[in-house]
Amino acid sequence: MTDREQSIASRPAPRRWGRRFVILVPALWLVLFFLVPTLIVLKISLSQTVIAQPPYTPVLDLSAGWHGLRDFFAGLSLDNYRSLAADSLYATSYLRSLAIAALSTLILLLVGYPIAYGIARMPRRWQPVLVMAVFLPFLTAFLIRIYAWINILQHDGLLNTILMTLHVVHEPVVWLSTDTAIIIGIVYSYLPFMVLPLYASLEKMDDSLLEAAADLGSPQWKAFWLITVPLSAPGILAGVLLCFIPIVGEFVIPDLLGGSNALMIGQTLWTEFFQNRDWPVASAVAIALLLVLLGPILIYQHLQMRTLGDR
């Protein structure tokens, strides 16, 4: 028996049960509200569309016994996934979503890093106030903020008025129903999710490292690039994933600020589910999106485990 096993065995029973309970509660939560719904969506994605209630078949009938279970599994197929691969609409939606998410995340990093760095370098008493200021827009409802951007970006909106007043442009610019409007809305909405993990990493950095680099004659830009950026890498990676993953499946911002000529995957999924009433295809779109997003999550987990191993 190892020392760890002996230590656990020597603990009082209430303490061991308390530890198991703390582990069991989040595990049970994940099983009930993530694994089970995902399995249900996976089952629907393997079904066929019918005009009925529910609008798919086969439906599991436990009262039919073994024959019902056999017919249920026999009715499952990969036809919906073949449809996704055969129709270029879905591939275009996925690629467009990934491209917009990648560009938006890059802009968020370029905007959020200086903000987080500035907050982390402020006096301690001001840092909570500045962090609260970053999250202050969240006190207003999300839809109201997006509708405000519609008013700002419309043909005779505030942005065009300012640009024409400053003689930057001579006629109103078309902002709405473009990818530019979508990216503006996304960057505005997701900026706090980028700033917070960056600030958490930068705030813990030891300033003596920068002082030592300066004493050794290192320029400030070089010390920033070789010391600050590597030490804030966990915050960068967390912020990128925290923004990139939900942006890929974003629906509200592209639907309100974007055009109907090119859809993101969230809009395509909504169309299949609510307008076409094609639950199996919509479920296949959702499962495929989940598989696409598992890549960044697994990469992040691998890097985290390697970091913990190095320690």
N, C-alpha and C positions, 0 to 999 in steps of 0.2 A: 504494500500500500504506500503510495507516494505521500509526501509531506502535505500536499494540498488536500488529498482525500482524508488524511488523518485530521487535518484542521477542520474540515467540514463535518466529519463524523463526531468530533468532540464538541461541536456547538450545541447549545440547548435546542430541543425540538421546536419551541415556538419561534426561535430566530430563523431556523431552517425553513419552516413553513411560511414565515413572513417573506423570506427571500423568494421562495417559489411563487407566492401569490403576486409579488411585484412583477415577476417575469411573466406569469400566466395572463395577467389582465391585458397588457398590450398585445401579447400573442393572440389571445382570444379575440380582441378587437380587430386585429388584422385579418384573422380568418373569417370573421363574420361580415366585415364591411369592405374587404378587399378581395380575398381569395374566393369566397362564395359568389359574390356578384360577377367576378371575372369568369368563373366557371360557367355561370348562367349565360353570360354574353357569348362565351366560346361555344356553348351548346347551340344557341340560336344561330350563330354564324355558320354552323354545319347543317342547318335546317333548310327547308324549301319554303318559298313564299306562297301563301294561299289566301283566298278571300274568305276569311273566317275570323273567329275570335278564340284564341290568339291568332294573329295573321302569319302563322308558320306551322310547319309540320316536319317531323313527327312530334307528338306530345307524349310525355311519359305517363303511362297509365298503369299504376302499380296493382290495380284490382285485376288486371288481366293475367297477372302472374308471370311465369317464365316466358310464355309466348309474347306477351306484351313487351317485355324487356328485350327479347330478341328482335321484334319488329322495330322497336325504337332505335336500336343501334344499327339495324339494317337500313333505316331511312336517313341516316346521317351521311353527308357527302361533302366534298371539297369544291362543289360547283361555284359557290360564291367567291372563293379565293381565285378560282380560274377566271371568273368574270372580272375581278380586280386587275388581274395580270393582262387580260385581253383588251380592256378598255383604257385608252390613253388618258381619259378624263381623270381617273384616280391617280395615275402616276404623275400627271401634271400638277394635281392638287398637292400631293405629297412633296414633290420637289419645290413647288412654290412656297409651301409652308416652311420647309427646311431653309430655303434661301432667305425668306423674310425674317425668320427666327434668328438665323446666324448673323445677318446684318444688324438687326435690332439689338442683339446681345452684344455685338462688338461696339456699337454706339453707346449702349448702356455702360459698358466697361470703361470706355474713353471718357464718358461724362461722370460716371459714378466714382471712379478712382480718385480724381482730384478732390471731389467733395469729401469722400471718406478720409483722405489724407489730411485735408485741411481741418476737419473736425478732430481727428486724432492728435493734431499738433496744437490745438487750442488749449488754454488753461482748463484744468479739470472741472472747475465750477461751471464752465460754459458748455462743456460737451453734452450733458443731458439735454440742455435747452436746444442745441443745434440738431441733435438726433430727433428730438420731438418735432422740430420745424420741418425736417425731411418727411416725417410721417403725418404732418398736419393735414395735407389734402385728403388723407384717408378718412377724416372725420366727415367728409361729404360723400354722399352715395356715389357709387361707381358710375351708374348710368347718367347721373346729373353731370358729372365731370366730362363724360364722353359727349353728351349733347352740347355742353359748353364749347367743346372743340369744334363741333359742327358749326356753331355760330361764328367762331373765330376764323375757320377756314373757308366758309362759304364765299360766293362770288363777291358780295358786298360786305364781307365780314371785317373784323378788326384787323386781321393780318394784312389784307389787301389795302385797307384804308391807311395803315401806317406806312406800308411800302410805297404807296402812291404819294403820300404826304412828304416823305423823305426823298421823293423822286428816284427811288431805286428801280421802280418799274413805271411804265407809262400807261399800262392798262392792267386790269385785274388778272391775276394768275389763277389758273384752275388748280385748286388744291384738293378739293373733295373728290371722292371716287377714284383716287390714285393710290399707288403703293406708298408714295410720300406721306399721305395723310395717315395711312395705316401705321407706318413706322413712327410718325410723330406721336400718335395716340398710344402706341405700345411703349415707347421710351418714357413718355410722361407717366403712364400707369405703373410700370414695373421698376422705375428708378429706385424706390425705397428698398426693394428686394435685392438690388445690387449693392446699395450703399451699406446696408446693415452688416452683412458678412465681411465686407471689406474693412469696415470700421472695427469690427471685432478682432480682426487679425492685426491691423495696424496699431490699434490701441495697446496691444500686449507687447509690442516690439520694444526691445531694450535700446534706449537712446545712447547708451555708452558705446554701442557698436559703431554708430555714426561718428561719435566723438573720436573713437580710436582710429577710424578711417581718415578723419580730417587731420589728426595728429601725424599720421603717416604720409600726409601729402596728397591724399586722394581728392580729386575734384568732387563737388557736390553731386553732379549728374552721374558720375561713375559710382559713387557710394550709393546713390539711390538705385541705380540699375543692378548693382552687384549685391546689395544688402537688403534694401527695403523691398524690392520686388520679389526676390526669392522667399523672404520671410513671410510675405503676404500671399504666397501662392495658394495656401489652403483657402483663404478668403476669396481669392479670384476664382478658383475652381468651384467653390460652393455657390458664389453669386452667379456664375455663368450657368450652372445647372439649374439653379433656382429660377432663373429667368427663361432659359432656352426651352426647357421641357414644357412649361405651360403655354409659352408663346406659340409653339408648334400647333397645339390644339386650340388656339384662341378662336372664338366665334364672334363675340359681341363687337369688338373693335373693328375687325374686317367687315362685318355686316353693316355697321353704321357709317364708317368712314371710307370704306373701300367701294369698288365698283362690282357689278355683277358679271363682268366679262371674264374675269379670272378669279376663281374661288380658291380659298385655302381649305385645308382638309376638314377643319371644324365646320365650315359652311356646307361642304359636301356631305358630311355625316348628318347634319341637321336636315338637309334636303331629303336624303334617302329615308330618314326615320319619320319625319313629320309630313312632308309633302307627298312623297312616293309611297309611304306606308310600307316600305320594304325593310322590315326589321332584320332579316338574315343578312342582306347586303350591308346595311348600316352596322350590324354587329361585326361583320368581317372587316369593315373599314376600321372600326375601333380596335379590334385585335391586332390588325396589321400595324396600326399606329403605336400600340403598346409595344410590339416587337421592335419597331424602329427606335423607340425611345429607351428601350432596355440597354442599347449599346452605350450611350453616355453614362447611364447609371452604373453599369458593370465596370466601365473604365474608372469612374470615380471611386467605386468600392475597391478596385484593385490598387489604385494609387494610395488610398487611405490605409489599406492593409500593409502595403509596402512601407509607408511612412511609419506606421506603428512598429513594424518589424525592425526598421533601422534604429528605433529608439531602444 
